[in-house]
Amino acid sequence: MADDWIRISNGTLSAAINPLGAELSSLTDARGRELMTDADPRFWTGRAPLLFPVIGMTATGAIRIDGQAYPIAKHGFARRSTFSVIESGATRAVFALADDQATRASYPFAFRLEVAFELRDATLAIEVTVVNPADEPLPASFGFHPAFAWPLPYGQDRAAHRIAFERDEPAALRVIAPDGTIAPETRPSPLDGRVLHLADDLFTDDALVWDPVESQSVRYGVDGAPQLDIAFPDTPKLGIWTKPGAAYVCVEPWHGIADPHGFDGDFRDKPGVFEVAPRGEKRIAMHITLTD
């Protein structure tokens, strides 16, 4: 692990966060067993990027604000930005990113993005606050993108792992087009009741996207072994993704989504974009709990 990662621990869980992107880069249990991706460069070196102020691809490689185009990378710039360390204690760490000349070239707004990580018994609570310091509404999207070990380190077969949803999910899934935008068609749900039986061939055509998702939590793992409960009370969409053969699966709560295919409207009108009121803030949480 990198020397500049910020580490927190409470004896039950330990976490390490990289200030580059405020990225959760390791989460281990009391015996030091890793619950997150091995970041194998053959597949993907990401670990848990924060997606801001866009999620996924834009149709034109830019967002349009009041008729002007601002080039922006896939998933935005937060994941490639160095956050300031605001607080670093035994069980809690807080990071912050504010607008500057570089961010305004892609996203012409004042903002402050605060990310708090706190260990509470067997739970890692991640709470994001999008702060609008300006006198005009702030349009944005935000998403989590954590990659959990597949298989988890408890001796269970990879093929036995599944993701169980909290609620019924009757809707068909969105389809990601070859250019990374959202296609107009949908695909049938692969759920068996409320259960997604993980298999590489589910992800041949990119992520599975629930829009909307009815559940506010899922449970990942194998019955009879420790599992991860992943709660996302503030995000109305969910992506699940891996690259076939990789040793991770991403569970991605989103408040936003990639552009619809061919979208060329104002960013404020893009589906999934929320607005933070002038001088206001919006909080978005995800809690990861290791079960017995």
Secondary structure, DSSP 8 states (H G I E B T S, - for coil): --TT-EEEE-SSEEEEEETBTTEEEEEEETT--B-B----TTT---SS-EEBS--S--SSSEEEETTEEEE--TTBSGGGSB-EEEEE-SSEEEEEEE--HHHHHHS-S--EEEEEEEEETTEEEEEEEEE--SSS-EEE-EEE--EEESS-SSS--GGG-EEEESS---S-EEEE-TTSSEEEEEE----BTTEEE--GGGGTTS-EEESS---SEEEEE-TTS--EEEE-TT-SEEEEE--TT-SEEEEEEEES---BTT--SBGGGSTT-EEE-TT-EEEEEEEEEE--
